[in-house]
Amino acid sequence: MHTHILPLDAGHAADSIWLRVAQQSSVWLDARGLALRDAVLLVPFAQHLAPARRAWMQLGRWQPRIETTHSLAASLGPSVLPQAGQVSYDAAIDSLSAEALVAQQSWAQALRRQDERAYALALARLVEAAHAFARAAAARAPAARAAFWQQARAALAAQGEGGGGAGFERALALLALEWAAAQAPIPATDALFDLRPSAWLLLQAGGLDMLSEQLLARSDETGVPNLRLLADMDLDTAFDATAPLGGLEQAVCGDFEDLAQCSAAAVLQHLNAGRAPLALIAQDRVLIRRVRALLERRGVSMQDETGWTLATTPAAAMLMALLRAAQALATLDEILAWLKSDLAADLRERAGASALASLELLCRARGWQTPAAVKLADLPPGSARLWQGALAALSGLSDGAPRRSLGQWLDALNLVLSGLRADALLLELDAGAQLLDALWLRRSPWPGSAHEQVLQQSQLRFAEFVGWVDQSLEAQQFVPASQADAQVVITPLARAMLRPFAAVVLPGADAQTLGAPGALPALLPDGLCVQCGLPGLQQQREALCHAFAQLLRSPQLTLLRSRAHGSEVLAPSPLLERLALALRRAGHVAELQEWVDARVARVLTPHALARTSAHAAGLMPARLSASALEALRNCPYQFFGRVLLGLREQDELAAEIDKRDFGTWLHAVLYEFHERRQGAGSTPDAQSDAELLQLLAHDQARALGLSPEEFLPYLSTLVRIAPRYLEWWGSREAEGQRYSAGEIDRAIQPFADAGEPLASVTLHGRLDRVDLQGGVRVLIDYKTSGVASLKARVAVPLEDTQLAVYAALMQADGDGDTDGMGYTPMRALYLALDDAKRIEAIEHPDVERSAALLLQGVGEDLQAMHDGAALPALGEGTLCEHCEMRGLCRRDDWAEVAL
């Protein structure tokens, strides 16, 4: 074996190294009388093929065969396709094969019964480890493969003897090893070991490659001459013999956004200086997406060689929206989200342009939260056609047996897409064709293959099928079509090596982003990986260091990093520190210069807004409620937005249960409970009361469309509340208090004597409950909030609005006095139901006087508003934190800050 070193000097810069490779290879071959055209030159990546071939053309001689190991293997004949049961290297397919593999393993099935998520994670780790073993075996010569399997078995056996890794994870690792050893397909690269060129020429850059090393070892055994062209260099001594070839600069930025802005600025500075094409190194995909967005605004043409997962493409998002809408427990929001996508364009077209908007508005207005709640008779004709068409389309994925084979699910999905005329639309989208191929929607697997076996034999529930689709799309990469004239090439660090870029910009040169090795198989820690013959962390670090060192051949290198990620301080990458030490060691102290930001700073003078104030002269609300009056007292501008303008945040249609749902349900339960007891006229009995509460709890949950699974936490809360409530009510009954009525709707005109426009204003509300005790009415308002907050509300009696409004409603006579109670004395209280310790009543100390003063003050405020008085935004304290009018009043932009 012969080695020729390609040093870091002017003759081996990124734009000239390929000519040196061609010249040195030619000289070496001529010296040994070896035919150029029969030799093979192996380069690390497919991106190196074009510059290598161009360099040989400059010599004006026969070229050797210039290939990567995989392109050479592909040219020698078709690959052997994975057969049934074999590792296919398709994670989504292999996860189903792995499930069949562990079906007879008692330890795996026990985990499945205990924790479905842990079982799915175990299958993913099993597949990951099997792929790692199979790839490591494929990189070895066929004759050395048996020794590799034996080495791995011995390492896992020794781990079990040590006791540290025994148990479930070791069983998975052993299963992965034996699966890969018995069912790994024959690698296409095995054909390389039978090839007999006149010579092997290997360009080594980015660290050792196991397959290439095995080929050179095989050539030594068979007497085929070989030459290693060593481009790798020691970063620590890179500048001992030469000065830096180009400009080296670094920038330290403040945070993520500053880093993205500076990275984009650095790219633009290089382009403005005529340095194109330029390599933008993709170390952090989130950061690169932001940089790319900034560059697109400036019209920079870019080619992305890294791509992104197929699951993040618009085509995949549309398909997943369809599948989520077809699930049995799909929410109304999920169905509407699908109907808004392009996959439902045909349905929308047939229903009419306004059908979807009308459907959504009606769902929100009626409070429909589930598909079952939608009443077809209440829908306009166009919306009804749209809804019926949607349900008919989705039925293709919901009819039939609970389980189907994967192939049957895919056939059903194909029929749904065809019925929607969406398959042709997907083909028009970027990544659409790749999506259809990845999911086997426009092709059939070859007979006898691993894919065919899985599609025919795997039995899945629909939710499992949706998970499989998502996994398949996550495992596939979408790489946009290349642009020959791209100014910027976004590429991983390793693929930037030895390419004739005019400049390289590397954002994220911090210890967290640049320097951290890749992930190992979860079942195989670092030490065990090395013992099994798999690449370990140290090998990954060395490869990363070699790839980074190759950037020093570039004419210009800009390194940028952030000081912090959120609150976490980020240190510079160890590679950056080693680069600085190498420069200092060779006496080039000033060579790693600070990047100079050429952007021109623009000074903007802020113009803060004055406190917002509205005017509503001539306006008068037709109806008022307790919440409206609360808004008027809290902040007049909030009243202006909510009541006078009628602005509302749109209610979510999602069916997740929240505190409001719990309150609605509990109010309904207690109302039915007291109505039935009052109607029965029976003597109170604690046991029968408790049974009645439990019965009504389930009845009301069903009446409100709440599934037992979703509402289980609240049902369990009732188990805690019910005994306390019955104890409290029993003590009240013992004192002579009796339930009178519940859920009472009242409406009065409190300013009827004030003349227009106040006379027509209606005050309305619904009282939770009215009791009688000794000729006194007791107004009760149920609350599920804490006792402390309720006590604070009545601590200053005139500040409490809700009980005062209820008292005003019950003080009405004439047409408003529907219960005949007239002006019977009254008390009012909040009943805290969900306190952690007890049921407690918090009584208002003087509710009748508060009601009278409230109405007097409100009348004066409304008249002043009608006459043109301002409705200012108060901007005080916690009231602003969750106010939906905050954006309207521009509270955050005020010149003054309210104390």
Secondary structure, DSSP 4 states (H G I P E B T S, - for coil): -EEEE--SSGGGSTTTHHHHHHHHHHHHHHHTT--GGG-EEE-SSGGGHHHHHHHHHHHTS---EEE-HHHHHHHTSPPPPPBTTS--S-HHHHHHHHHHHTTT-HHHHHHHHH-HHHHHHHHHHHHHHHHHHHHHHHTS-GGGHHHHHHHHHHHHHHHHHHSSSTTHHHHHHHHHHHHHHHHPPPPGGGGGGG---S-EEEEE-SS--HHHHHHHHHHHHHT--EEEEE----GGGTTSSS--SSEEEEEEESSHHHHHHHHHHHHHHHHHTT--SEEEE-S-HHHHHHHHHHHHHTT--EEESS-EEGGGSHHHHHHHHHHHHTSTT--HHHHHHHHTSGGGHHHHHHH-TTHHHHHHHHHHHHT--SGGG--GGGS-HHHHHHHHHHHHHHHTTTSS-SEEEHHHHHHHHHHHHHHTT-HHHHHHSTTHHHHHHHTTSSS-PPTTBHHHHHHHH-EEEHHHHHHHHHHHHHH-EE-PPP-TT-SEEEE-TGGGTT---SEEEEE--BTTTSSPPPPPPTTS-HHHHHHHTS--HHHHHHHHHHHHHHGGGSSEEEEEEESEETTEE-PBPHHHHHHHHHHHHTT-TTSEEEPPP-PPP------PBPPPEEE-TT---SEE-HHHHHHHHH-HHHHIIIIIS---PPPP------HHHHHHHHHHHHHHHHHHHHHHTPPP-HHHHHHHHHHHHHHHHHHTT--HHHHHHHHHHHHHHHHHHHHHHHHHHHTT-EEEEEEEEEEE-TTGGG-TTGGG-EEEEEEEEEEEETTEEEEEEEE-S-HHHHHHHHHSGGG--HHHHHHHHHT--GGG-TTS-TT--EEEEEEE-S-SS--EEEE-SSHHHHHHHHHHHHHHHHHHHHTT-EEE----GGGGTT-TTHHHHTGGGBSS---
